[in-house]
Amino acid sequence: MRSTPAWGRVVLRAVILASSLLPSSLLATACGRDAAPQNDALVPAAPAASKAPAALEDSGLPRIVVLGDSLSAGLGLLETQAYPAVLQNKLRADGYKWEVVNAGVSGDTSAAGLQRADWAMDQGRVKIMVLELGANDGLRGLPVTEMKKNLAAIIEHAQARHVAVLLAGMEAPPNFGPEYTVSFRQVYRDLASQYKVTLLPFLLDKVAGVPSLNQGDGIHPNVDGAQIVADTVWSALRPLVDAVPAQ
């Protein structure tokens, strides 16, 4: 995709900016949980790490749970502006009586997401999971093999519960070398093929690297960017919603 290299350049610039402008105490907080000390500067400063939302009452509607990191949590945006909330509006506008649960937590790696996977799928009548994790693994240069193992375990947990999965791909920054970048990208393709799940190749397609669609950190979409991300996700999600029995 044409936007993928731009994402890598944007992330690399954000790394340099964060390490040069922000105090070490803020940088340590920025990555949220499980941050490696040597890579504290890999994510621009953010508010204190988000907590998993409280369990929801059963509305009786089928649910789509978005298990992700700050890109799903909507770091820097109002809750109603994050792309899962925009997805909810799209579902309602198109006549779908489904509910979207935003289980995004800023700073989460694939390992942290795995720890929350069963909790996320316990949120009422979950029929579909949008799995958006890996960005923080890539930003910290964590082993690709471990990320693949964690994402595979989440998919297996979902399929054991008969929850359909939309796997949202991400790109690693280029500063860890081309071999890491290629291996990172391939994880999502391999998992989609192995587990027969729907793949969205790049969550931030048409948004990454576009200054007018991102916040000042150059990584997290702004309100307009979140709208485009929601459009991208909806294009891959709608066929799943149509195919999965709501009852």
C-alpha positions in Angstrom: 0.0 0.0 0.0 1.2 3.5 -0.8 0.5 4.7 2.8 2.6 2.0 4.5 6.0 3.5 4.0 4.7 6.9 5.1 3.5 5.3 8.4 7.0 4.1 9.0 8.5 7.5 8.4 6.0 9.2 10.6 6.6 6.8 13.5 10.4 7.3 13.1 9.9 11.1 13.3 7.7 10.7 16.3 10.4 8.6 18.0 13.0 11.3 17.5 10.6 14.1 18.5 9.6 12.3 21.7 13.1 11.5 22.8 14.3 15.1 22.2 11.4 17.1 23.6 9.9 15.2 26.5 11.1 14.5 30.0 12.1 10.9 30.7 9.3 10.6 33.4 6.7 11.3 30.8 8.2 9.1 28.2 8.1 6.2 30.7 4.4 6.7 31.1 3.7 7.1 27.4 4.0 3.4 26.4 1.6 2.3 29.1 2.0 -1.2 30.4 4.8 -3.7 29.7 7.1 -1.0 28.3 10.8 -1.9 27.9 13.0 0.7 29.6 15.3 1.1 26.7 12.4 1.9 24.4 10.5 4.4 26.6 10.7 7.1 24.0 8.9 5.1 21.3 5.5 6.6 21.9 4.8 10.3 22.4 3.6 11.3 25.9 0.1 10.4 26.8 -2.2 10.7 29.8 -2.0 8.0 32.5 -2.6 4.5 31.0 -6.3 3.7 30.4 -8.0 1.1 32.4 -10.3 -1.6 30.9 -13.9 -0.4 30.8 -16.3 -1.8 33.4 -18.4 -4.8 32.3 -21.5 -3.7 30.5 -25.1 -4.7 31.1 -26.5 -7.0 28.6 -28.5 -4.9 26.1 -29.9 -8.0 24.4 -28.2 -6.8 21.1 -25.4 -8.8 19.4 -22.1 -7.1 20.0 -18.9 -6.3 18.2 -15.9 -5.9 20.6 -12.9 -4.0 19.5 -9.8 -5.3 21.3 -7.0 -2.9 20.7 -4.6 -0.2 21.9 -4.6 3.6 21.9 -5.6 3.6 18.2 -8.9 2.0 19.2 -9.2 3.7 22.6 -9.1 7.0 20.8 -6.1 8.6 22.6 -6.5 12.4 22.4 -10.2 12.2 21.3 -13.5 12.2 23.0 -15.0 8.8 23.4 -17.6 9.6 20.8 -14.9 10.5 18.3 -12.9 7.3 18.4 -13.4 5.1 15.4 -15.4 2.3 17.3 -18.0 5.0 18.3 -18.1 6.1 14.6 -18.6 2.5 13.7 -21.5 2.3 16.0 -23.1 5.3 14.3 -22.6 3.6 10.9 -24.3 0.4 12.0 -27.3 2.3 13.3 -27.5 4.5 10.2 -27.5 1.4 8.0 -30.2 -0.2 10.0 -28.1 -2.8 11.9 -29.2 -3.4 15.5 -25.7 -4.2 16.8 -23.7 -2.7 19.6 -20.0 -1.9 19.5 -17.9 -2.3 22.6 -14.7 -0.4 22.7 -12.1 -2.5 24.6 -9.1 -0.5 23.5 -6.5 0.3 26.2 -3.7 2.7 25.5 -0.3 1.2 25.7 -1.4 -2.4 25.2 0.9 -4.8 23.5 -0.3 -8.1 22.0 0.6 -9.8 25.3 -1.5 -7.4 27.4 -4.3 -7.9 24.9 -4.1 -11.6 25.3 -4.6 -11.1 29.1 -7.8 -9.2 28.4 -9.2 -11.3 25.6 -11.5 -13.5 27.6 -12.8 -10.5 29.5 -13.5 -8.7 26.2 -15.5 -11.6 24.9 -17.5 -11.9 28.1 -19.2 -8.5 27.4 -22.6 -9.9 26.6 -23.5 -11.4 23.3 -20.2 -10.9 21.4 -20.4 -12.2 17.9 -17.5 -10.4 16.3 -14.1 -9.2 17.4 -12.1 -6.5 15.7 -8.5 -7.5 16.8 -6.3 -4.4 16.6 -3.1 -5.1 18.4 0.6 -5.1 17.5 1.4 -1.4 17.0 3.1 -1.2 20.4 5.0 -4.4 19.8 6.4 -2.9 16.7 7.2 0.5 18.2 9.2 -1.3 20.9 10.8 -3.8 18.7 9.4 -6.7 20.6 10.0 -10.2 19.1 7.8 -10.8 16.1 7.5 -14.5 17.0 6.0 -13.6 20.4 3.5 -11.1 18.8 2.4 -13.9 16.4 2.0 -16.3 19.3 -0.1 -13.8 21.3 -2.4 -12.9 18.4 -2.8 -16.5 17.5 -3.9 -17.3 21.0 -6.4 -14.5 20.9 -7.9 -15.8 17.7 -8.0 -19.3 19.1 -9.9 -18.0 22.2 -12.4 -16.2 19.9 -13.0 -19.1 17.6 -13.4 -21.5 20.6 -16.3 -19.1 21.6 -17.6 -19.0 18.0 -16.7 -15.3 17.7 -15.8 -14.2 14.2 -12.5 -12.2 13.9 -11.6 -9.2 11.8 -7.8 -9.0 12.1 -6.6 -5.4 11.6 -3.0 -5.3 10.3 -0.4 -2.8 11.4 3.1 -1.8 10.1 6.3 -1.6 12.1 8.6 1.4 12.0 11.7 1.1 9.8 14.2 1.8 12.5 14.5 -1.9 13.4 15.6 -2.8 9.9 13.9 -4.2 6.8 13.9 -7.8 8.0 11.9 -6.9 11.1 9.5 -4.8 9.1 8.7 -7.5 6.6 8.4 -10.2 9.2 6.1 -8.0 11.2 3.8 -7.3 8.3 3.8 -11.0 7.3 2.4 -12.0 10.8 -1.0 -10.7 10.0 -1.2 -12.3 6.6 0.0 -15.7 7.9 -2.5 -15.6 10.8 -5.4 -14.7 8.5 -4.5 -17.6 6.2 -3.9 -20.1 9.0 -7.1 -19.3 10.9 -9.3 -18.3 7.9 -10.2 -14.9 9.4 -10.9 -11.7 7.6 -7.8 -9.5 7.2 -7.8 -5.7 7.0 -4.2 -5.2 5.7 -3.5 -1.8 7.3 -5.8 -0.1 9.8 -4.4 3.3 9.1 -4.7 3.1 5.3 -5.2 6.6 3.8 -4.5 8.2 7.2 -0.9 7.4 8.1 1.5 10.0 7.0 -1.2 12.6 6.3 -0.6 15.6 8.7 -4.1 16.9 8.4 -5.6 13.6 9.5 -3.4 13.1 12.6 -2.8 14.7 15.9 0.4 16.5 16.8 2.3 13.2 17.6 1.9 12.2 14.0 0.7 8.7 15.0 -2.8 9.0 16.4 -5.7 10.0 14.1 -7.5 13.2 14.8 -11.3 13.5 14.4 -11.2 13.5 10.6 -8.7 10.7 10.6 -10.8 8.6 12.9 -13.7 9.0 10.5 -11.6 7.5 7.7 -10.4 4.7 9.9 -14.0 3.9 10.7 -14.8 3.8 6.9 -11.9 1.5 6.3 -12.9 -0.9 9.1 -16.6 -0.8 8.1 -15.7 -1.8 4.6 -14.2 -5.0 5.9 -16.6 -5.5 8.8 -19.9 -5.1 7.1 -19.6 -8.5 5.2 -18.9 -10.2 8.6 -22.0 -8.5 10.1 -24.1 -9.7 7.2 -22.7 -13.2 7.5 -22.8 -13.8 11.2 -26.2 -14.7 12.7 -27.3 -12.0 15.1 -29.2 -14.4 17.3 
